[in-house]
Amino acid sequence: MTVYDLIKRFREIPPDLHSEPVLEKFAETFDPFLKVANKPSACSTQYDAGNHYYMKLIAPMGIYGYRLCTRADCLQQLQALIDQHDADPKGFAASLLPADAAAREVKGSGCS
C-alpha cells in the first residue's frame, strides 16, 4: 500500500502526517492489515479482525487528529509499531487479534 492509498482509505489521518517518511514505511509494512482494517461502528458490541486492525494501527493517528496527543508522540507510536513488527512479524500479527475476535462485527440493536 502506498501513502496515497493509505490516506485515501483513511481520511482521518491528519494532513500534516502525509509527507512523513514513517507513514510511508507504515503503509508498506502493514499493507495486508490495512487492506482489511475498518473503523468499528459506534454501537459495536463485538469487533472483528478489521476493527481490531483499525484500532491498533489507525486509531493512534485519529487520536492525534483530535489533538489528544502530540505529533511527536504519534510519530513515535507509528515507529514503535513498525519496530515491533520488524522484530517479530508473526508475533506482532498474532498480537493484533485477540482470541475472542468475532468472525464479523456485531452491532447492537437498532444499528445498521
C-alpha positions as CSV (number, residue, x, y, z in Angstrom):
1,M,0.0,0.0,0.0
2,T,1.3,3.5,-0.8
3,V,0.9,6.5,1.4
4,Y,-1.6,7.9,-1.2
5,D,-3.7,4.7,-0.9
6,L,-3.5,4.9,2.9
7,I,-4.6,8.5,3.2
8,K,-7.3,7.9,0.6
9,R,-8.7,4.9,2.5
10,F,-8.4,6.5,6.0
11,R,-9.2,10.2,5.7
12,E,-8.9,10.7,9.4
13,I,-5.1,10.7,9.0
14,P,-4.1,14.3,9.6
15,P,-2.7,16.1,6.6
16,D,0.5,17.2,8.4
17,L,1.5,13.5,8.7
18,H,1.0,12.7,4.9
19,S,4.6,13.6,4.0
20,E,6.3,11.9,7.0
21,P,8.7,9.1,6.0
22,V,7.5,6.9,8.8
23,L,4.0,7.0,7.2
24,E,5.4,5.6,4.0
25,K,7.2,2.8,5.9
26,F,4.0,2.2,7.9
27,A,1.9,1.8,4.7
28,E,4.3,-0.7,3.3
29,T,4.8,-2.7,6.5
30,F,1.2,-3.0,7.4
31,D,-0.3,-3.4,3.9
32,P,-2.1,-6.7,4.5
33,F,-3.7,-5.5,7.7
34,L,-4.6,-2.0,6.4
35,K,-6.4,-3.6,3.4
36,V,-8.8,-5.3,5.9
37,A,-8.9,-2.6,8.6
38,N,-12.2,-0.8,9.1
39,K,-13.5,1.6,11.7
40,P,-15.8,-0.1,14.1
41,S,-19.3,1.3,14.4
42,A,-20.1,3.4,17.4
43,C,-22.6,0.7,18.5
44,S,-20.5,-2.4,18.0
45,T,-20.8,-5.0,20.7
46,Q,-18.1,-7.3,19.3
47,Y,-15.2,-6.4,17.0
48,D,-13.9,-8.4,14.0
49,A,-10.4,-8.6,12.7
50,G,-10.7,-5.5,10.6
51,N,-12.0,-3.5,13.6
52,H,-9.0,-4.7,15.7
53,Y,-6.5,-3.8,13.0
54,Y,-8.1,-0.3,12.7
55,M,-8.0,0.3,16.4
56,K,-4.3,-0.8,16.8
57,L,-2.9,0.8,13.6
58,I,-5.1,3.7,12.5
59,A,-6.6,5.0,15.8
60,P,-3.3,6.5,17.1
61,M,-3.4,8.9,14.1
62,G,-7.0,9.7,14.7
63,I,-6.2,10.5,18.4
64,Y,-3.5,12.8,17.2
65,G,-6.0,14.4,14.8
66,Y,-8.2,15.3,17.8
67,R,-5.0,16.8,19.4
68,L,-5.2,14.3,22.3
69,C,-1.5,13.6,21.9
70,T,1.4,15.4,20.4
71,R,2.7,15.0,16.8
72,A,6.0,13.7,18.1
73,D,4.2,11.1,20.3
74,C,2.1,9.9,17.3
75,L,5.1,9.5,15.1
76,Q,6.9,7.7,17.9
77,Q,3.9,5.3,18.2
78,L,3.9,4.6,14.5
79,Q,7.7,3.9,14.6
80,A,7.2,1.6,17.6
81,L,4.6,-0.4,15.8
82,I,6.9,-0.8,12.8
83,D,9.8,-1.8,15.1
84,Q,7.6,-4.4,16.9
85,H,6.6,-5.8,13.6
86,D,10.1,-6.0,12.3
87,A,11.4,-7.7,15.4
88,D,8.8,-10.5,15.2
89,P,6.3,-10.3,12.3
90,K,4.4,-13.4,13.2
91,G,4.2,-12.5,16.9
92,F,3.1,-9.0,16.0
93,A,0.4,-10.2,13.7
94,A,-0.9,-12.5,16.5
95,S,-0.9,-9.6,19.0
96,L,-3.3,-7.6,16.8
97,L,-6.1,-10.1,17.1
98,P,-7.4,-11.3,20.4
99,A,-8.7,-14.8,20.8
100,D,-12.3,-13.6,21.2
101,A,-12.5,-11.6,18.0
102,A,-15.8,-12.0,16.2
103,A,-15.9,-13.5,12.7
104,R,-17.9,-10.5,11.7
105,E,-18.5,-7.2,13.5
106,V,-21.6,-7.4,15.8
107,K,-23.7,-4.3,16.2
108,G,-26.1,-3.6,19.0
109,S,-29.9,-3.5,18.4
110,G,-31.1,-0.5,16.4
111,C,-27.9,-0.1,14.5
112,S,-27.5,-0.7,10.8
